[in-house]
Amino acid sequence: MINMYEVSETNKMIEHENLDVRTITLGISLLDCIDSDLDQLNQNIYNKITTVAKDLVSTGQDIEKEFGIPIVNKRISITPVSLVGGSACKTPEDYVTIARTLDKAAKEVGVNFIGGYSALVSKGMTKSEENLIRSIPQALAETERICSSVNVGSTKTGINMDAVRLCGQIVKEAAEATKDNDSLGCAKLVIFCNAPDDNPFMAGAFHGVGEADTVINVGVSGPGVVRAALAKDGAGKDITEIADMVKKTAFKITRMGQLVAREASKRLCVPFGIVDLSLAPTPAVGDSVAYILEEMGLEVCGCHGTTAALALLNDAVKKGGVMASSHVGGLSGAFIPVSEDAGMIHAATEGYLDITKLESMTAVCSVGLDMIVVPGDITPEVISAIIADEAAIGMVNTKTTAVRLIPAIGKSAGEELNFGGLLGRGPVMPVRKGSPEAFIKRGGRIPAPLQALKN
């Protein structure tokens, strides 16, 4: 039972510490929409989404009003489109018609994003999957609510370097295609290794093929709550006690997410999937993962000790979440999106954080190199090499890693790109000198590591 003290404590977290349910994401399988006729396929997709998700937004709003819990986003994830469009789509332009249909359906039901314009190519690419990947820049340029992802590697299969090479080109093309809108298309494109099937967060959400026909996944966030707890009671505590404080706070946050998920599941008559407890920062004052690390005792995020502090935070968040819900999944941990975190922005602007340091931090956090603005003249081969480096960390450590880079067309290191809203602003960060071009052009596949052989 939840007592009155816990209700009061939760209200305080919501009012003063930026606690919220970041997203209710309705996963929808589109496998039963498959048709060899492109027009019929698009009609099937539109009909299913607008039928199944017609009450998603209103239900989320009702739960907000009744429980007093902010639900920031109502979103949809779908079966990776490369699997759905394979028999009907013969060219990249054919896939773009599906992107337009998805955008139209998202607008109709009122969600702000729909994820799953995706391809899973960790071991190889079919021609159809290659067509989808090549369609991504145009699809993102011509739509408002589509999010896209490509999974290029896994611990079980290794890293598909042909896909890595292609994705470097696609990221640069997406930046060029949306340069008049601050290269915003790249903020909706993420390249994964070990992508989870049940991630509710954008831009990487998709509905895995092993999922039910429909499912409700909830993403909860509260870095401000964790920081406030450490600021209030953390003085004089040793590292073990700090970890315990984070774990207990994560438990409280996840319980709120569990409540919302169960209620949404019941009202929509859709199975409950998972709660994803991820400390996802926003540009709001105090709502920062970097500030949590500084509250632990670092002078500034990015100084020596940052990776250790982040490892502690990520582990404690997972342990607290698992105790609060039987179904914790998705990414669950700490995000470090530079442009969305006020503390990260400060650290990067002042020179404490660079891509190399961020890369080491991704070995212990939930995701990877996220929302990092790079110079507009970066080459596709350098982008591919950054993707390969990050995928290697994920592959060897059996964890999810990802890359979401934004080449700022026309801007150089030291300048700034301002997206506004939840995406924030980011300093243009320099990349290392030296060309990886010959390495990237080799293609092929990096073999799976020895730890893949567990049978």
C-alpha positions as CSV (number, residue, x, y, z in Angstrom):
1,M,0.0,0.0,0.0
2,I,1.1,3.6,-0.7
3,N,0.8,5.7,2.5
4,M,0.0,9.5,2.8
5,Y,3.7,10.3,3.4
6,E,4.7,8.7,0.1
7,V,1.9,10.6,-1.7
8,S,3.2,13.9,-0.2
9,E,6.8,13.0,-1.1
10,T,5.8,12.2,-4.7
11,N,3.9,15.5,-5.0
12,K,7.0,17.3,-3.9
13,M,9.1,15.5,-6.4
14,I,6.7,16.5,-9.2
15,E,6.4,20.1,-8.2
16,H,10.0,21.0,-7.3
17,E,12.3,18.3,-8.7
18,N,11.0,17.7,-12.3
19,L,9.8,14.1,-11.7
20,D,7.6,13.0,-14.6
21,V,6.5,10.1,-16.7
22,R,8.5,11.0,-19.8
23,T,6.5,8.8,-22.1
24,I,3.7,6.3,-22.5
25,T,4.6,4.4,-25.6
26,L,2.1,2.1,-27.3
27,G,3.9,-0.7,-29.2
28,I,2.0,-1.9,-32.3
29,S,2.9,-4.9,-34.5
30,L,2.4,-4.2,-38.2
31,L,3.2,-7.7,-39.3
32,D,-0.5,-8.3,-40.1
33,C,-0.4,-5.3,-42.4
34,I,2.1,-6.8,-44.9
35,D,0.9,-6.8,-48.5
36,S,2.8,-7.0,-51.8
37,D,0.7,-4.0,-53.1
38,L,2.3,-0.8,-51.9
39,D,-1.0,1.2,-51.8
40,Q,-2.8,-1.5,-49.9
41,L,0.2,-1.8,-47.5
42,N,0.0,1.9,-46.7
43,Q,-3.8,1.7,-46.2
44,N,-3.4,-1.3,-43.9
45,I,-0.8,0.6,-41.8
46,Y,-2.8,3.7,-41.5
47,N,-6.0,1.8,-40.6
48,K,-4.3,-0.2,-37.9
49,I,-2.5,2.6,-36.2
50,T,-5.5,5.0,-36.2
51,T,-7.7,2.2,-34.8
52,V,-5.5,0.8,-32.1
53,A,-4.0,4.1,-30.9
54,K,-7.2,6.3,-31.2
55,D,-7.5,6.6,-27.4
56,L,-3.9,6.7,-26.4
57,V,-3.5,10.5,-26.0
58,S,-6.9,11.0,-24.2
59,T,-6.2,8.1,-21.9
60,G,-2.8,9.6,-21.0
61,Q,-4.4,13.0,-20.3
62,D,-7.1,11.4,-18.1
63,I,-4.5,9.6,-16.0
64,E,-2.5,12.9,-15.7
65,K,-5.6,14.7,-14.3
66,E,-6.7,11.9,-12.0
67,F,-3.4,11.1,-10.4
68,G,-1.6,14.5,-10.7
69,I,1.3,12.9,-12.5
70,P,2.8,14.7,-15.5
71,I,3.0,12.5,-18.6
72,V,5.1,14.5,-21.0
73,N,4.8,12.4,-24.2
74,K,2.4,9.9,-25.7
75,R,4.1,8.0,-28.4
76,I,3.9,4.9,-30.7
77,S,6.5,2.3,-31.6
78,I,6.0,0.0,-34.5
79,T,7.5,-3.1,-36.1
80,P,10.7,-2.2,-37.9
81,V,9.5,-0.9,-41.3
82,S,12.1,-2.8,-43.2
83,L,10.3,-6.0,-42.1
84,V,6.9,-4.7,-43.0
85,G,7.7,-3.2,-46.4
86,G,10.0,-5.8,-47.8
87,S,7.6,-7.3,-50.3
88,A,6.1,-4.1,-51.5
89,C,9.0,-1.6,-51.5
90,K,11.4,-1.9,-54.4
91,T,13.1,1.5,-54.1
92,P,14.0,4.0,-51.4
93,E,11.2,6.2,-52.7
94,D,8.7,3.4,-52.0
95,Y,9.7,3.4,-48.4
96,V,9.2,7.1,-48.2
97,T,5.5,6.6,-49.0
98,I,5.3,4.5,-45.8
99,A,7.1,7.3,-43.8
100,R,4.4,9.8,-45.1
101,T,1.6,7.4,-44.1
102,L,3.1,6.9,-40.6
103,D,3.4,10.7,-40.2
104,K,-0.2,11.1,-41.2
105,A,-1.3,8.5,-38.8
106,A,0.7,10.0,-35.9
107,K,-0.9,13.4,-36.6
108,E,-4.4,11.8,-36.7
109,V,-4.1,10.1,-33.2
110,G,-2.2,13.1,-31.7
111,V,1.1,11.6,-30.7
112,N,4.3,13.7,-31.0
113,F,6.6,10.9,-32.3
114,I,6.3,7.4,-33.9
115,G,9.3,5.2,-33.8
116,G,10.2,2.2,-35.9
117,Y,11.3,3.5,-39.3
118,S,14.1,1.1,-38.7
119,A,16.2,-1.7,-40.0
120,L,18.0,-4.5,-38.1
121,V,21.1,-5.3,-40.0
122,S,23.6,-6.5,-37.4
123,K,24.9,-9.4,-39.5
124,G,23.9,-8.5,-43.1
125,M,21.6,-6.4,-45.3
126,T,19.0,-7.5,-47.7
127,K,18.4,-5.2,-50.7
128,S,15.1,-4.1,-49.1
129,E,16.8,-3.2,-45.8
130,E,19.4,-1.2,-47.8
131,N,16.6,0.6,-49.6
132,L,15.0,1.6,-46.3
133,I,18.3,2.9,-44.9
134,R,19.0,4.9,-48.1
135,S,15.5,6.4,-47.8
136,I,16.0,7.8,-44.2
137,P,17.3,11.3,-45.1
138,Q,14.3,12.0,-47.4
139,A,11.9,10.4,-45.0
140,L,13.1,12.6,-42.1
141,A,13.2,15.7,-44.3
142,E,9.6,15.2,-45.5
143,T,7.9,14.3,-42.2
144,E,7.6,15.8,-38.7
145,R,7.0,12.9,-36.3
146,I,9.0,10.0,-37.7
147,C,11.9,8.6,-35.7
148,S,14.4,6.2,-37.3
149,S,17.0,3.7,-36.1
150,V,19.4,1.2,-37.5
151,N,20.9,-1.7,-35.5
152,V,24.3,-2.4,-37.0
153,G,25.8,-4.9,-34.5
154,S,25.3,-7.2,-31.5
155,T,27.3,-9.3,-29.1
156,K,25.9,-12.4,-30.8
157,T,26.6,-11.4,-34.4
158,G,29.5,-8.9,-34.4
159,I,29.4,-5.6,-36.2
160,N,28.2,-5.2,-39.8
161,M,30.8,-2.8,-41.2
162,D,29.0,-2.5,-44.5
163,A,26.0,-1.1,-42.6
164,V,28.3,1.1,-40.5
165,R,29.8,2.6,-43.6
166,L,26.4,3.2,-45.1
167,C,25.1,4.8,-41.9
168,G,27.9,7.3,-41.9
169,Q,26.8,8.5,-45.3
170,I,23.1,8.5,-44.2
171,V,23.8,10.6,-41.1
172,K,25.6,13.2,-43.2
173,E,22.9,13.2,-45.9
174,A,20.2,13.6,-43.2
175,A,22.1,16.6,-41.9
176,E,22.3,18.1,-45.4
177,A,18.6,17.3,-46.1
178,T,17.4,19.2,-43.0
179,K,20.1,21.9,-42.7
180,D,17.5,24.6,-43.0
181,N,16.0,23.3,-39.8
182,D,19.3,23.1,-37.8
183,S,19.9,19.5,-39.1
184,L,17.0,18.4,-37.0
185,G,16.6,15.1,-38.9
186,C,19.8,13.8,-37.3
187,A,18.2,14.3,-33.8
188,K,15.6,11.7,-34.9
189,L,18.1,9.1,-36.2
190,V,20.0,6.7,-33.9
191,I,22.5,4.0,-34.8
192,F,22.5,1.1,-32.4
193,C,24.4,-1.9,-31.2
194,N,22.4,-4.4,-29.2
195,A,19.1,-2.5,-29.7
196,P,16.4,-3.5,-27.2
197,D,13.0,-4.6,-28.5
198,D,11.0,-2.8,-25.8
199,N,12.6,0.7,-25.6
200,P,9.9,3.3,-25.1
201,F,12.2,6.3,-25.6
202,M,12.7,8.1,-28.9
203,A,14.5,8.2,-31.3
204,G,15.4,4.5,-30.9
205,A,12.0,3.0,-30.1
206,F,10.6,0.1,-32.2
207,H,8.3,-2.8,-31.5
208,G,10.3,-6.0,-31.6
209,V,9.1,-9.0,-33.5
210,G,9.0,-11.1,-30.3
211,E,6.4,-8.7,-28.7
212,A,2.7,-9.1,-28.5
213,D,0.4,-7.5,-31.1
214,T,0.1,-4.4,-28.9
215,V,1.8,-3.5,-25.6
216,I,2.2,-0.5,-23.2
217,N,5.7,0.5,-22.2
218,V,6.3,3.4,-19.9
219,G,9.5,5.5,-19.6
220,V,10.0,7.3,-16.2
221,S,12.6,10.0,-15.6
222,G,13.8,12.0,-12.6
223,P,17.4,13.1,-12.5
224,G,16.3,16.2,-10.5
225,V,14.8,13.9,-7.8
226,V,18.1,12.0,-7.4
227,R,20.1,15.2,-7.3
228,A,17.8,16.7,-4.7
229,A,18.0,13.5,-2.5
230,L,21.8,13.7,-2.6
231,A,21.9,17.4,-1.9
232,K,19.6,17.0,1.1
233,D,21.1,14.0,2.8
234,G,24.4,13.2,1.0
235,A,26.8,15.3,3.1
236,G,29.3,13.1,5.0
237,K,28.1,9.9,3.4
238,D,30.6,7.4,1.9
239,I,30.3,6.0,-1.6
240,T,28.4,2.9,-0.5
241,E,25.8,5.0,1.3
242,I,25.5,7.3,-1.8
243,A,24.8,4.2,-3.9
244,D,22.1,3.1,-1.4
245,M,20.5,6.6,-1.5
246,V,20.3,6.5,-5.3
247,K,18.9,3.0,-5.3
248,K,16.1,3.9,-2.8
249,T,15.2,7.0,-4.8
250,A,15.1,5.0,-8.1
251,F,12.7,2.6,-6.3
252,K,10.3,5.4,-5.5
253,I,10.4,6.8,-9.0
254,T,9.8,3.4,-10.6
255,R,6.8,2.7,-8.4
256,M,5.1,5.8,-9.9
257,G,5.9,4.5,-13.4
258,Q,4.5,1.1,-12.5
259,L,1.3,2.7,-11.3
260,V,0.9,4.7,-14.6
261,A,1.7,1.7,-16.7
262,R,-0.8,-0.6,-15.0
263,E,-3.5,2.0,-15.2
264,A,-2.9,2.7,-18.9
265,S,-2.8,-1.0,-19.7
266,K,-6.2,-1.5,-18.0
267,R,-7.9,1.5,-19.6
268,L,-6.6,0.7,-23.1
269,C,-7.1,-3.1,-22.8
270,V,-3.5,-3.5,-23.9
271,P,-0.9,-5.8,-22.1
272,F,1.6,-4.1,-19.8
273,G,5.1,-4.5,-21.2
274,I,7.9,-2.8,-19.2
275,V,8.8,0.2,-17.1
276,D,12.0,1.9,-18.3
277,L,13.6,3.8,-15.5
278,S,16.1,6.0,-17.4
279,L,17.4,9.3,-15.9
280,A,16.7,11.3,-19.1
281,P,17.7,14.9,-18.5
282,T,16.1,18.0,-19.9
283,P,17.4,21.6,-20.3
284,A,15.3,22.5,-17.3
285,V,17.2,23.9,-14.3
286,G,18.3,21.0,-12.0
287,D,17.1,18.3,-14.3
288,S,20.6,17.1,-15.1
289,V,22.6,13.9,-14.9
290,A,25.8,15.9,-14.9
291,Y,24.6,17.7,-11.7
292,I,24.0,14.4,-10.0
293,L,27.7,13.4,-10.6
294,E,28.8,16.8,-9.3
295,E,26.6,16.4,-6.3
296,M,28.6,13.2,-5.6
297,G,31.7,15.2,-5.3
298,L,33.1,16.0,-8.7
299,E,34.0,19.6,-9.3
300,V,32.6,19.4,-12.8
301,C,31.3,16.7,-15.0
302,G,34.1,15.5,-17.3
303,C,36.9,15.7,-14.7
304,H,38.7,12.5,-13.7
305,G,36.4,10.3,-11.7
306,T,33.4,11.0,-13.9
307,T,33.2,7.5,-15.4
308,A,33.4,5.9,-12.0
309,A,30.6,8.1,-10.6
310,L,28.5,7.4,-13.7
311,A,29.0,3.7,-13.2
312,L,27.8,3.9,-9.6
313,L,24.7,5.9,-10.7
314,N,23.8,3.6,-13.5
315,D,24.1,0.5,-11.4
316,A,22.1,1.9,-8.5
317,V,19.3,3.1,-10.7
318,K,18.9,-0.4,-12.3
319,K,18.9,-2.1,-8.9
320,G,16.3,0.3,-7.4
321,G,14.1,-0.1,-10.5
322,V,14.2,-3.9,-10.4
323,M,13.0,-3.9,-6.8
324,A,10.0,-1.7,-7.7
325,S,8.7,-3.6,-10.8
326,S,8.6,-7.1,-12.0
327,H,9.0,-5.9,-15.5
328,V,11.9,-3.4,-15.9
329,G,13.3,-3.2,-19.4
330,G,14.2,-0.9,-22.3
331,L,17.4,0.9,-21.5
332,S,16.9,1.7,-17.8
333,G,19.9,3.6,-16.4
334,A,21.4,7.1,-17.0
335,F,21.3,9.0,-20.3
336,I,24.0,11.5,-21.2
337,P,22.6,13.5,-24.2
338,V,24.8,16.5,-24.3
339,S,22.5,19.0,-25.8
340,E,19.6,18.0,-23.5
341,D,21.5,18.3,-20.2
342,A,22.4,21.7,-18.8
343,G,25.3,20.4,-16.8
344,M,26.7,18.6,-19.9
345,I,26.3,21.7,-22.0
346,H,28.3,23.7,-19.5
347,A,31.0,21.0,-19.2
348,A,31.3,20.7,-23.0
349,T,31.4,24.5,-23.5
350,E,34.1,25.0,-20.9
351,G,36.2,22.2,-22.4
352,Y,35.8,19.5,-19.6
353,L,33.9,17.1,-21.9
354,D,35.0,16.0,-25.4
355,I,33.9,13.1,-27.5
356,T,36.7,10.9,-26.3
357,K,35.7,11.4,-22.6
358,L,32.0,10.9,-23.5
359,E,33.0,7.7,-25.3
360,S,34.6,6.3,-22.2
361,M,31.5,7.2,-20.2
362,T,29.3,5.3,-22.6
363,A,31.0,2.1,-21.5
364,V,29.1,2.3,-18.2
365,C,25.9,4.3,-18.9
366,S,22.6,3.2,-20.6
367,V,23.1,4.3,-24.1
368,G,25.9,6.0,-26.0
369,L,27.1,9.1,-27.8
370,D,23.8,11.0,-27.7
371,M,22.8,14.4,-29.1
372,I,26.4,15.4,-29.9
373,V,26.8,18.3,-32.3
374,V,29.9,18.0,-34.6
375,P,31.3,20.2,-37.3
376,G,29.4,20.4,-40.5
377,D,32.4,19.4,-42.6
378,I,32.8,16.1,-40.8
379,T,33.3,13.3,-43.4
380,P,31.0,10.3,-43.7
381,E,34.0,8.0,-42.9
382,V,34.6,9.8,-39.6
383,I,31.0,9.4,-38.7
384,S,31.2,5.7,-39.6
385,A,34.3,5.3,-37.5
386,I,32.6,6.9,-34.5
387,I,29.7,4.6,-34.9
388,A,32.1,1.6,-35.2
389,D,33.9,2.6,-32.0
390,E,30.7,2.9,-30.1
391,A,29.3,-0.4,-31.4
392,A,32.5,-2.1,-30.4
393,I,32.0,-1.0,-26.8
394,G,28.5,-2.3,-26.9
395,M,29.4,-5.6,-28.5
396,V,32.3,-6.5,-26.2
397,N,30.5,-5.4,-23.0
398,T,27.1,-7.0,-23.9
399,K,25.3,-3.8,-23.5
400,T,23.3,-1.3,-25.6
401,T,25.2,1.5,-27.2
402,A,24.1,4.0,-29.7
403,V,25.2,7.1,-31.7
404,R,23.1,10.2,-32.3
405,L,25.4,12.8,-34.0
406,I,24.2,16.1,-35.5
407,P,26.6,17.5,-38.1
408,A,26.0,21.2,-37.9
409,I,26.1,22.2,-41.6
410,G,28.0,25.5,-42.0
411,K,29.2,25.5,-38.4
412,S,32.7,24.8,-36.9
413,A,34.0,23.7,-33.5
414,G,33.3,26.3,-30.9
415,E,30.0,27.5,-32.4
416,E,26.6,26.4,-31.1
417,L,23.4,24.8,-32.5
418,N,20.2,25.6,-30.7
419,F,17.2,23.3,-31.2
420,G,15.0,24.7,-28.4
421,G,12.5,22.7,-26.3
422,L,13.5,19.3,-24.9
423,L,16.3,18.9,-27.5
424,G,18.1,21.9,-26.0
425,R,21.3,23.4,-27.4
426,G,24.8,22.1,-28.0
427,P,28.3,23.4,-28.6
428,V,29.9,22.1,-31.8
429,M,32.5,19.6,-30.5
430,P,35.7,19.0,-32.4
431,V,36.5,15.5,-33.7
432,R,40.0,13.9,-33.7
433,K,42.4,14.4,-36.5
434,G,43.5,11.5,-38.7
435,S,41.5,9.7,-41.3
436,P,39.8,6.3,-40.8
437,E,38.7,6.2,-44.4
438,A,40.8,3.2,-45.5
439,F,39.6,1.2,-42.5
440,I,36.0,2.0,-43.1
441,K,36.1,1.2,-46.8
442,R,37.3,-2.4,-46.1
443,G,33.7,-3.4,-45.3
444,G,32.9,-6.9,-44.1
445,R,32.0,-7.8,-40.5
446,I,33.8,-7.6,-37.2
447,P,33.5,-11.1,-35.7
448,A,31.5,-11.6,-32.6
449,P,33.6,-11.7,-29.4
450,L,34.3,-14.8,-27.5
451,Q,31.7,-13.9,-24.9
452,A,29.0,-14.5,-27.5
453,L,29.7,-18.3,-27.3
454,K,27.5,-19.0,-24.2
455,N,25.5,-22.1,-25.4
